[in-house]
Every structure is written in structure tokens, then in C-alpha cells.
Amino acid sequence: MGTFRPGDTAYFVENGSHVKECKIVSGSGDFYIISYWSINNPAEPAVIQLRGSRLFATKEEAESKIPKKKVNPNYNYHEHY
């Protein structure tokens, strides 16, 4: 998390599962308009607004916010294949 300026590169967690790189378009208060390349429309960037608390300066910082998958030690995963 931090303060970003237009043109800065930032990272955010999409769908709680993976990190996306984005460019800051503009900011006002605690909100930023960002653009990023979406797999749904690779011809042009997607543009959305996010709170500053959802943006990170490094990919590693964003990755640290992804919840870890819990594994049940009592469940035999190989038994069901």
C-alpha cells in the first residue's frame, strides 16, 4: 500500500487468487483509477477504480495478501482419483 502517481506501476489481487500488474491513471483521495490488460479483452486495457488499500508497490507485497490454501492433514487426496 502506498501513495501512487499517474504513470506509476502498481499491483492488485484479482479475485483473491492472482496478482495483476496495472498502471495508475489518476487518483483522488483514497481512490485510484487504474488500467490493466484483461484476458477477456486483450485488444485494449480494462479500466477500473480501486481503493488505495487494494494497491501494492511490489508484486511480492500483493502476493503476500493471497490467502493460503488450507490442506486437511486427515484427508487422503489420492484415495478419490
N, C-alpha and C positions, 0 to 999 in steps of 0.2 A: 504494500500500500504506500501511496505517496502522492505528491503533487506532480501533475504532468502538464506539459505544454503542448500546443498543437504541433504535430510532426513527430512527437516522441513515440517510441515503440513501447508497448506495454503487453501484458499477458493477462488472460482471464480464464476461468474454469467454465467450460461449456457443458451443460447437462450433468454437472457433478462428476464427470468421468474423464475428461481430457482437456488439455491446455491448448488455447488458441492464441496466436500472436495477432496483435492489432496495432493500428496507428491511431493516435489521438487526433481528432478533427477539431474539437473545441471543448471548452469546459466552462461551467457556470456553477458556482457554489460547490456542492459535493457531487455534481453530476458531470459526466463526460460523454460526448458523442464520439463514437469510435467507428472505424471501418476495418473490416477483415474479410478474407476470402472464405466464402462458404462453399461447401461441397455441393449444395443444392443448386447454385448458380455460379459456376466458375468463370463466366464471361465478365462479370462485374462484381465489385466488392459489396458486401452487405454493410448496412449502417444501422447501428443501434445506440441506445443511451444506457449507460450503466452508472451505478454509484461508484465513487472512488474506492470504497472498501472492497469492491469486486475486482479491482485492477491491481496488478503487481508489476514491479520493475524488472524482475527476472523470471525466467521460466521455472527455475528451481523453487522460487518462493511460491509460485502458483501451484506447482506440483505438490508441495507440502500440504496444501489445503484439500487435496483429493482424499476422501475417506478411504481407508484401507479396507480391503475385503476381509471379512471375518471367516475363518475356517473352523468348523466344528471338529475338534480332535476325536470325537467319539463316532463320527460318521465315516463309513467306508465308501469313498467316492468311486472306487474301482468295481465295487460289487454291482453297480447299476448300469454297467455297459455291456 
